[in-house]
Amino acid sequence: MSAQTISEKILSAKSERVAHAGDVVVCDVDLVLGTDASAPMAIAYFERMGGARVHDSSRVMFALDHYSPPSSPATRGFHEQVRAFAGKHGVRVYDVGEGISHQIAVERGMARPGMLVVGADSHTVTCGAVNAFATGVGSSDLAAAMLTGQLWLRVPQTIRVVLVGKRPPGVAAKDVALAMISNLGADGAEYHALEFTGTDVRDFSMDDRLVLSNLAVEAGAKAAVWQSDEILDAHFARLGVEPGRPAFADDGAHYARELVIDLASLAPTVALPHSPVNVVDIARVPETPIHMVFIGTCTGGRVADYHEALAVLERGGGKLANGVQLVVTPASKDVERELATDGTLAKLTRMGATITTPGCGACCGTSGVIPGDGMNVLSTANRNFRARMGNATASIYLASPAACAAAALTGRITDPRSVA
């Protein structure tokens, strides 16, 4: 067998044939993730396909995360439809406030090394941080996977992302991820898998890895897979979960290209409206007023993100600038509990933050706080397309939790390293 990348290894195992980039394979799916934004349509497809039962309900999970809480009678109806289907077929449902589908899959140990994970949410790629081939699919594919336990895929070519050098103080994982997708371009990784490696990958925590895998889809990536190492082993040890069978790339595996990221050369960055790849160093951004700061969702709503933000807020005195609304939306109930236990939520509340229900929140404009007309928003989220947060007249900027915290203090885009 010729040398293979991690993605080729996983898809070979799941299709029980030797697979290389370009091959079309039918694979056994290990985990199917649905949301309240995608599962209703998938359920309709499932029924139109004549589905009488879910192939393996233990491999399917729904999360009510996009409309959390529901914002209309229609979205409440979506929830009832999902609950009814799940009850009939024995599928797990993580209800309103439990969190985002792929965040739950990682923090509960459902997504594990060597797995094939599919979800009708493009940011399912986040699960690639645990050495899984994780990808977003359409609702009809989700229905097929629920019905048959399988899915066909074209094996993607792989781009090798090499991380070298030490991150300077103040440079967050979000800055690295924005630099990566800016370098690749909006479609530079279209239907490719990214594979992270390099001499300094061990300097990236589990949370850091989730951020980079998550943002990969903004460059068109089909999957974004990290190698298995002691960081990943420690993640599963904390969960008390056996990690499964990790996949490793072979020496001599073929890569479509190699992207080397010199971490030492990076600085805090901002993605300007209206594209996540429109990235500049924060020091080059003209003085820009900010009216709303959003810290949360699946790119910036984990415990480490809030600790990063809180450190800046406390260093700057903890007083929000006049006219700035700080919105906090944890990625999951588990994150919210930990933040409540360690006092972070209480501190943010005393500073004037609006704490909303765990889930996607304001990120996609379907729940939570909607920006007002003409507002500038600085967000830890992954997308800043026009109308992304529910108001087409708002301008959305993307940055790290630290940079968001700095803007909450000053009322403008600010280099977090300058906050005394």
RAUR-V526087 format. One record per backbone hydrogen bond with DSSP energy under -0.5 kcal/mol. CO is the residue of the C=O (numbers start at 0). NH is the residue of the N-H. If there is no record, write none. Layout:
# RAUR-V526087
CO|NH + CO|NH
This chain:
# RAUR-V526087
3|249 + 4|8 + 5|9 + 6|10 + 7|11 + 8|12 + 9|13 + 10|14 + 11|15 + 11|16 + 13|27 + 16|18 + 19|22 + 22|24 + 22|154 + 24|26 + 24|152 + 26|150 + 30|117 + 31|60 + 32|119 + 33|62 + 34|37 + 34|38 + 37|41 + 38|42 + 39|43 + 40|44 + 41|45 + 42|46 + 43|47 + 44|48 + 45|50 + 46|49 + 55|58 + 56|59 + 56|91 + 58|31 + 59|91 + 60|33 + 61|93 + 62|35 + 62|64 + 63|96 + 64|359 + 64|360 + 65|67 + 66|68 + 71|75 + 72|76 + 73|77 + 74|78 + 75|79 + 76|80 + 77|81 + 78|82 + 79|83 + 80|84 + 81|85 + 82|86 + 83|87 + 84|88 + 85|89 + 85|90 + 91|61 + 92|94 + 93|63 + 94|97 + 97|332 + 99|103 + 100|104 + 101|105 + 102|106 + 103|107 + 104|109 + 104|110 + 105|108 + 109|111 + 111|114 + 112|244 + 114|116 + 114|132 + 115|29 + 115|30 + 116|134 + 117|32 + 118|120 + 118|136 + 120|123 + 121|124 + 122|125 + 123|126 + 124|127 + 125|128 + 126|129 + 126|131 + 127|130 + 127|225 + 130|113 + 131|133 + 132|116 + 134|118 + 137|141 + 138|142 + 139|143 + 140|144 + 141|145 + 142|146 + 143|147 + 143|149 + 144|148 + 145|54 + 148|28 + 150|26 + 152|24 + 152|154 + 154|21 + 156|192 + 157|159 + 157|255 + 157|256 + 158|160 + 158|194 + 159|161 + 159|258 + 160|162 + 160|196 + 161|163 + 161|260 + 162|199 + 163|262 + 167|170 + 169|171 + 171|175 + 172|176 + 173|177 + 174|178 + 175|179 + 176|180 + 177|181 + 178|182 + 179|183 + 180|184 + 184|187 + 186|189 + 188|191 + 190|156 + 191|221 + 191|222 + 192|158 + 193|224 + 194|160 + 195|226 + 196|162 + 197|200 + 199|202 + 200|203 + 202|204 + 204|208 + 205|209 + 206|210 + 207|211 + 208|212 + 209|213 + 210|214 + 211|215 + 212|216 + 213|216 + 214|217 + 215|218 + 215|220 + 216|219 + 218|188 + 219|190 + 222|193 + 224|195 + 228|232 + 229|233 + 230|234 + 231|235 + 232|236 + 233|237 + 234|238 + 235|239 + 235|240 + 242|112 + 243|245 + 249|252 + 256|159 + 257|259 + 258|161 + 258|260 + 259|261 + 260|163 + 260|262 + 261|264 + 262|167 + 262|265 + 267|281 + 269|271 + 269|279 + 270|397 + 271|274 + 274|277 + 276|278 + 277|271 + 279|269 + 280|283 + 281|284 + 287|412 + 290|324 + 291|377 + 292|294 + 292|326 + 293|295 + 293|379 + 294|328 + 295|299 + 296|300 + 300|330 + 301|304 + 301|305 + 302|306 + 303|307 + 304|308 + 305|309 + 306|310 + 307|311 + 308|312 + 309|313 + 310|314 + 311|315 + 312|317 + 313|316 + 317|319 + 320|323 + 323|325 + 324|292 + 324|326 + 325|353 + 326|294 + 327|355 + 328|296 + 329|358 + 330|99 + 331|335 + 332|336 + 333|337 + 334|338 + 335|339 + 336|340 + 337|341 + 338|343 + 338|344 + 339|342 + 342|346 + 343|347 + 344|348 + 345|349 + 346|350 + 347|352 + 348|351 + 350|319 + 352|354 + 353|327 + 353|355 + 355|329 + 357|96 + 359|362 + 360|363 + 360|365 + 360|366 + 361|364 + 371|374 + 374|394 + 375|290 + 375|291 + 376|378 + 376|396 + 377|293 + 378|398 + 384|387 + 386|389 + 390|386 + 390|393 + 393|395 + 394|376 + 396|378 + 397|270 + 399|403 + 400|404 + 401|405 + 402|406 + 403|407 + 404|408 + 405|409 + 406|410 + 407|320 + 410|289 + 414|417 + 415|418 + 417|419
